[in-house]
Amino acid sequence: MDATLAAALSQAAADVEAALEDLLPLVESAEARLIEAMRYASLGGGKRLRAFLAMETAALFSDDRRCAARVGAAIEMLHAYSLVHDDLPAMDDDDLRRGKPSCHRAFDEATAILAGDALQTRAFEVLAEPDTHSNPDARCELVVALARAAGARGMVGGQMIDMLSEGQMLTAEQITRLQALKTGRLIQFSAEAGGIMGRAGMAQRHLLAAYGRDLGAAFQIADDLLDVLGTTQETGKTAGKDAAAGKATLIAVLGAERARDQAEALAAQAAAQLDSFGPKADLLRELAAYVVARRS
């Protein structure tokens, strides 16, 4: 990974971690166990790729990093909720996440479900708070856009299709749509969020959304390759689980080599979406190359 990108990712992760600490404070009341589970699921782990996207696209238009970190934290809360629920026995039934026991293993299933619910609602609460953005229109747009990305026609819908497709042979087009909903929509929102925060024109927002769409598709193919070719130690989650569960992936349809070629083409296409932003978008271009070359 490019050293400049590595430093920027590390700094964004630190900023978002601090925001999450502030937004999810420990309590001593009866709901303390719930808060502990929320913090367990969202703090101290993950690449913070989605938060980085929101912060870096916001930096194209504004230097208000604190507000961008709050949006990044909200996205990471929603992402954490999806992982907590994804790992449940009723879903993908995984005991390992980010190199440590899944939330339902560290606590219990009921607590994990409630922690996921609470992380999701807290994410929207944060986006709606005046401290996140001074413009109420921007806050409303962020809330609506995240709801669309995360709901029945986005991430949750993709998860449903993913569950229904286990053991079935889908076409490449069907798998691409599944992955665009389950993974791609939240990544697309993360890229578009900077334009919303920066009050960019619609043409620029569309370019950022297109970048996020292509990046999300490349990211998911790379993730599927890691499941096949990576190790549990590298990825921090159970390797080979998708294949064992009969999950629909492009690897199964295209083979690893053709799938990798497609991921690289999508990453290049994502970078090209940023041409009009000039050198300010160099880190975002570097990120597109990184998502297909990573080992975790």
C-alpha positions as CSV (number, residue, x, y, z in Angstrom):
1,M,0.0,0.0,0.0
2,D,1.2,3.5,-0.8
3,A,2.7,5.1,2.4
4,T,0.6,8.3,2.0
5,L,-2.6,6.3,1.7
6,A,-1.6,4.1,4.7
7,A,-1.1,7.2,6.8
8,A,-4.4,8.7,5.7
9,L,-6.3,5.5,6.4
10,S,-4.7,5.3,9.8
11,Q,-5.5,8.9,10.7
12,A,-9.1,8.6,9.6
13,A,-9.5,5.4,11.6
14,A,-8.1,7.2,14.7
15,D,-10.5,10.1,14.1
16,V,-13.5,7.8,13.7
17,E,-12.5,5.7,16.7
18,A,-12.4,8.9,18.8
19,A,-15.8,9.9,17.4
20,L,-17.3,6.5,18.2
21,E,-15.9,6.7,21.8
22,D,-17.6,10.1,22.2
23,L,-20.9,9.0,20.6
24,L,-21.1,5.6,22.5
25,P,-20.2,6.5,26.1
26,L,-20.2,3.9,28.8
27,V,-23.1,4.1,31.2
28,E,-23.7,2.7,34.7
29,S,-27.5,2.3,34.3
30,A,-29.4,-0.9,33.7
31,E,-28.7,-0.8,30.0
32,A,-25.0,-0.9,30.5
33,R,-24.6,-4.4,29.0
34,L,-26.3,-3.2,25.8
35,I,-23.9,-0.3,25.5
36,E,-20.9,-2.6,26.2
37,A,-22.1,-4.9,23.3
38,M,-22.5,-1.9,21.0
39,R,-19.0,-0.7,21.8
40,Y,-17.6,-4.3,21.4
41,A,-19.1,-4.5,17.9
42,S,-18.1,-1.1,16.7
43,L,-14.8,-0.1,18.4
44,G,-11.3,-1.3,18.0
45,G,-11.4,-3.0,14.7
46,G,-12.0,-3.0,10.9
47,K,-10.4,-1.0,8.1
48,R,-12.8,1.9,8.5
49,L,-12.9,2.0,4.7
50,R,-16.5,3.4,4.5
51,A,-15.7,6.1,7.1
52,F,-12.5,7.0,5.2
53,L,-14.6,7.4,2.0
54,A,-17.0,9.8,3.6
55,M,-14.2,11.8,5.2
56,E,-12.0,11.9,2.0
57,T,-14.9,12.9,-0.3
58,A,-16.0,15.5,2.1
59,A,-12.4,16.9,2.0
60,L,-12.9,17.6,-1.7
61,F,-15.3,20.4,-0.7
62,S,-14.6,21.3,2.9
63,D,-12.0,21.2,5.7
64,D,-14.5,20.5,8.5
65,R,-13.0,17.1,9.5
66,R,-14.9,16.9,12.9
67,C,-18.3,16.8,11.2
68,A,-17.0,14.4,8.5
69,A,-15.7,12.1,11.3
70,R,-19.2,12.1,12.9
71,V,-20.7,11.0,9.5
72,G,-18.0,8.4,9.2
73,A,-18.8,7.1,12.7
74,A,-22.5,6.9,11.9
75,I,-21.7,4.8,8.8
76,E,-19.4,2.5,10.9
77,M,-22.2,2.1,13.4
78,L,-24.6,1.0,10.7
79,H,-21.9,-1.3,9.2
80,A,-21.2,-2.8,12.6
81,Y,-24.9,-3.5,13.1
82,S,-25.0,-5.4,9.8
83,L,-22.0,-7.5,10.7
84,V,-23.5,-8.4,14.2
85,H,-26.7,-9.6,12.6
86,D,-24.9,-11.2,9.7
87,D,-22.9,-13.4,12.1
88,L,-26.0,-14.6,14.0
89,P,-26.8,-18.4,13.8
90,A,-30.0,-17.5,11.9
91,M,-27.9,-15.7,9.2
92,D,-24.3,-16.7,8.3
93,D,-23.6,-18.3,11.7
94,D,-20.0,-17.2,12.2
95,D,-18.1,-17.3,15.4
96,L,-15.3,-14.9,14.4
97,R,-15.3,-11.3,13.3
98,R,-12.3,-8.9,13.1
99,G,-10.1,-11.5,14.7
100,K,-12.2,-11.9,17.9
101,P,-15.4,-13.7,18.9
102,S,-18.5,-12.5,17.2
103,C,-20.8,-10.3,19.3
104,H,-23.3,-13.1,19.9
105,R,-20.4,-15.3,21.1
106,A,-18.9,-12.6,23.4
107,F,-22.3,-11.8,24.8
108,D,-25.4,-13.8,23.8
109,E,-27.7,-13.9,20.8
110,A,-30.4,-11.7,22.3
111,T,-27.9,-9.0,23.4
112,A,-26.3,-9.1,19.9
113,I,-29.7,-8.6,18.2
114,L,-30.4,-5.6,20.5
115,A,-26.9,-4.2,20.1
116,G,-27.4,-4.3,16.3
117,D,-30.8,-2.6,16.5
118,A,-29.4,0.1,18.8
119,L,-26.3,0.7,16.6
120,Q,-28.6,1.2,13.6
121,T,-30.9,3.7,15.3
122,R,-27.9,5.5,16.8
123,A,-26.4,6.0,13.4
124,F,-29.5,7.8,12.1
125,E,-29.7,9.8,15.3
126,V,-26.1,11.0,14.8
127,L,-26.8,12.0,11.2
128,A,-29.8,14.1,12.3
129,E,-28.0,16.0,15.1
130,P,-27.0,19.6,14.5
131,D,-23.4,18.9,15.5
132,T,-23.1,16.7,12.4
133,H,-23.9,19.5,10.0
134,S,-25.1,23.1,10.4
135,N,-27.4,22.8,7.3
136,P,-30.7,20.9,8.1
137,D,-31.1,20.1,4.4
138,A,-27.8,18.3,4.4
139,R,-28.7,16.3,7.5
140,C,-32.0,15.3,6.0
141,E,-30.3,14.2,2.8
142,L,-27.8,12.2,4.7
143,V,-30.5,10.4,6.6
144,V,-32.6,9.6,3.5
145,A,-29.7,8.5,1.5
146,L,-28.4,6.2,4.2
147,A,-31.9,4.7,4.7
148,R,-32.2,3.9,1.0
149,A,-28.7,2.4,1.0
150,A,-29.3,0.2,4.0
151,G,-33.0,-0.9,3.6
152,A,-35.0,-3.4,1.6
153,R,-33.7,-2.0,-1.8
154,G,-30.1,-1.9,-0.5
155,M,-28.1,-3.8,2.1
156,V,-30.9,-5.6,3.8
157,G,-32.5,-6.6,0.5
158,G,-29.1,-7.9,-0.6
159,Q,-28.8,-10.0,2.5
160,M,-32.2,-11.6,1.9
161,I,-31.2,-12.5,-1.7
162,D,-27.9,-13.8,-0.4
163,M,-29.7,-16.2,2.0
164,L,-32.2,-17.3,-0.6
165,S,-29.5,-18.0,-3.1
166,E,-27.4,-20.4,-1.0
167,G,-26.8,-23.6,-2.9
168,Q,-28.2,-22.2,-6.1
169,M,-26.2,-21.4,-9.3
170,L,-26.9,-17.8,-10.1
171,T,-25.7,-16.0,-13.3
172,A,-22.9,-13.4,-13.1
173,E,-25.6,-10.7,-13.6
174,Q,-27.6,-11.9,-10.7
175,I,-24.6,-12.2,-8.4
176,T,-23.5,-8.7,-9.4
177,R,-26.9,-7.3,-8.4
178,L,-26.9,-9.2,-5.2
179,Q,-23.5,-7.8,-4.3
180,A,-24.4,-4.3,-5.4
181,L,-27.2,-4.3,-2.9
182,K,-25.6,-6.2,0.0
183,T,-22.2,-4.5,0.0
184,G,-22.1,-1.9,-2.8
185,R,-24.9,0.4,-1.7
186,L,-23.3,1.3,1.6
187,I,-19.9,1.9,0.0
188,Q,-21.6,4.0,-2.7
189,F,-23.4,6.1,0.0
190,S,-20.1,6.5,1.9
191,A,-18.6,8.1,-1.2
192,E,-21.6,10.2,-2.0
193,A,-21.9,11.4,1.6
194,G,-18.9,13.8,1.1
195,G,-20.8,15.5,-1.7
196,I,-23.9,15.9,0.4
197,M,-21.8,17.3,3.3
198,G,-20.0,19.7,0.9
199,R,-23.3,20.8,-0.8
200,A,-21.8,19.7,-4.2
201,G,-23.8,20.0,-7.4
202,M,-25.7,17.0,-8.7
203,A,-23.1,16.3,-11.4
204,Q,-20.3,15.9,-8.8
205,R,-22.5,13.8,-6.5
206,H,-23.3,11.5,-9.4
207,L,-19.6,11.1,-10.1
208,L,-18.8,10.3,-6.5
209,A,-21.7,7.8,-6.4
210,A,-20.4,6.1,-9.6
211,Y,-17.0,5.9,-8.0
212,G,-18.4,4.3,-4.9
213,R,-20.5,1.9,-7.0
214,D,-17.5,0.6,-8.9
215,L,-15.3,0.6,-5.8
216,G,-17.9,-1.4,-4.0
217,A,-18.1,-4.0,-6.7
218,A,-14.3,-4.3,-6.9
219,F,-14.2,-4.6,-3.1
220,Q,-16.7,-7.4,-2.9
221,I,-14.9,-9.5,-5.6
222,A,-11.6,-9.0,-3.7
223,D,-13.4,-10.1,-0.5
224,D,-14.6,-13.2,-2.2
225,L,-11.1,-14.0,-3.4
226,L,-9.8,-13.6,0.1
227,D,-12.4,-16.1,1.3
228,V,-11.0,-18.6,-1.2
229,L,-7.3,-17.8,-1.2
230,G,-6.7,-16.0,2.2
231,T,-6.3,-17.4,5.7
232,T,-8.3,-16.9,8.8
233,Q,-5.3,-15.1,10.3
234,E,-5.1,-12.7,7.4
235,T,-8.8,-11.9,7.1
236,G,-9.8,-12.0,10.8
237,K,-12.9,-14.1,9.9
238,T,-13.4,-17.8,9.1
239,A,-11.7,-18.5,5.7
240,G,-13.5,-20.7,3.2
241,K,-16.9,-20.2,4.8
242,D,-18.6,-18.8,1.8
243,A,-17.7,-21.8,-0.4
244,A,-18.7,-24.2,2.3
245,A,-22.1,-22.5,2.7
246,G,-22.7,-22.5,-1.1
247,K,-22.7,-18.8,-1.3
248,A,-23.2,-17.2,-4.7
249,T,-20.0,-15.5,-5.8
250,L,-18.4,-14.5,-9.0
251,I,-15.5,-16.7,-8.2
252,A,-17.8,-19.7,-8.6
253,V,-19.0,-18.5,-12.0
254,L,-15.9,-17.0,-13.5
255,G,-13.0,-18.6,-11.7
256,A,-10.4,-16.8,-9.6
257,E,-8.3,-15.4,-12.4
258,R,-11.2,-13.9,-14.4
259,A,-12.8,-12.5,-11.2
260,R,-9.6,-10.8,-10.3
261,D,-9.3,-9.3,-13.8
262,Q,-12.9,-8.0,-13.4
263,A,-12.0,-6.5,-9.9
264,E,-9.0,-4.7,-11.4
265,A,-11.1,-3.3,-14.3
266,L,-13.7,-2.1,-11.9
267,A,-11.0,-0.4,-9.7
268,A,-9.6,1.4,-12.8
269,Q,-13.1,2.4,-13.8
270,A,-13.7,3.8,-10.3
271,A,-10.6,5.9,-10.4
272,A,-11.5,7.3,-13.9
273,Q,-14.8,8.6,-12.4
274,L,-12.7,11.1,-10.4
275,D,-10.9,12.7,-13.4
276,S,-12.6,16.0,-13.0
277,F,-11.6,16.4,-9.4
278,G,-7.9,16.6,-10.2
279,P,-5.1,16.0,-7.7
280,K,-7.4,16.5,-4.7
281,A,-8.8,13.0,-5.4
282,D,-5.4,11.2,-5.6
283,L,-6.0,9.3,-2.3
284,L,-9.3,8.1,-3.5
285,R,-7.7,6.8,-6.7
286,E,-5.0,5.1,-4.6
287,L,-7.8,3.5,-2.5
288,A,-9.3,1.9,-5.7
289,A,-6.0,0.2,-6.4
290,Y,-5.6,-0.9,-2.8
291,V,-9.0,-2.6,-2.4
292,V,-8.1,-5.2,-5.0
293,A,-4.5,-5.7,-3.8
294,R,-5.2,-6.1,-0.1
295,R,-4.7,-9.3,1.9
296,S,-7.2,-8.6,4.7
